Amino acid sequence: MQIASFMARPVGRLARAVIGLILIFAGIEIRGMGGVILVLVGLVFVAVGAVNVCLLAPLLGAPLSGSKCRRA
C-alpha cells in the first residue's frame, strides 16, 4: 500500500513520467520491434502519470485513482 500512496503523490507521478520519457527515447534509439514496444510502454507510463492513475494499485489493495488513494 505504501508504494501505491507514493505513486499517487506528485513525486511518484513525476517519476512515472520521467521513466516513461526514458523508455521512449531508448525505444527510438533501439528501433525495430523492441524499440516500438519500449515506446508504447513509455507512452503508458507518461499517460498514467499525467492522469494520476496507478495501474498496480488494485493489485496492492489500493484504489486505481491517485486522488482516492491519497485520501485512503
C-alpha positions in Angstrom: 0.0 0.0 0.0 2.9 2.4 0.7 4.1 2.1 -2.9 0.6 3.0 -4.2 0.4 6.0 -1.9 3.9 7.1 -3.1 2.9 6.8 -6.7 -0.2 8.9 -6.1 1.9 11.8 -4.8 3.3 14.4 -7.2 6.8 12.9 -6.8 5.5 9.5 -7.9 3.7 11.0 -10.8 6.8 12.8 -11.9 8.9 9.6 -11.5 6.5 7.7 -13.8 6.6 10.4 -16.4 10.4 10.6 -16.4 10.7 6.8 -16.6 8.2 6.9 -19.5 10.3 9.5 -21.3 13.5 7.5 -20.8 11.8 4.4 -22.2 10.5 6.4 -25.2 14.0 7.8 -26.0 15.5 4.3 -25.5 12.9 2.8 -27.9 13.7 5.4 -30.5 17.4 4.6 -30.3 16.9 0.8 -30.4 14.5 0.8 -33.3 12.8 -2.3 -34.6 10.1 -4.2 -32.8 11.8 -4.0 -29.4 12.0 -0.2 -29.8 8.3 0.0 -30.7 7.4 -2.0 -27.6 9.6 0.3 -25.4 8.0 3.4 -26.9 4.5 2.0 -26.2 5.3 1.1 -22.6 6.9 4.6 -22.2 3.7 6.2 -23.5 1.7 4.2 -21.0 3.9 5.4 -18.2 3.6 9.0 -19.3 -0.2 8.7 -19.7 -0.8 7.2 -16.2 1.5 9.7 -14.6 -0.4 12.6 -16.4 -3.9 11.4 -15.4 -2.9 10.3 -11.9 -3.7 6.6 -12.2 -1.6 3.8 -10.7 -2.2 0.5 -12.6 -0.6 -1.6 -9.9 -2.7 -0.1 -7.1 -5.6 -2.6 -7.4 -3.2 -5.5 -7.1 -1.9 -3.9 -3.9 -5.4 -3.4 -2.5 -5.5 0.4 -3.2 -7.9 2.4 -5.4 -6.9 2.9 -9.0 -7.3 6.7 -8.8 -4.4 8.6 -7.3 -6.6 11.1 -5.5 -8.7 8.4 -3.9 -5.5 6.6 -2.9 -4.2 9.7 -1.2 -7.4 10.0 0.8 -7.4 6.4 1.9 
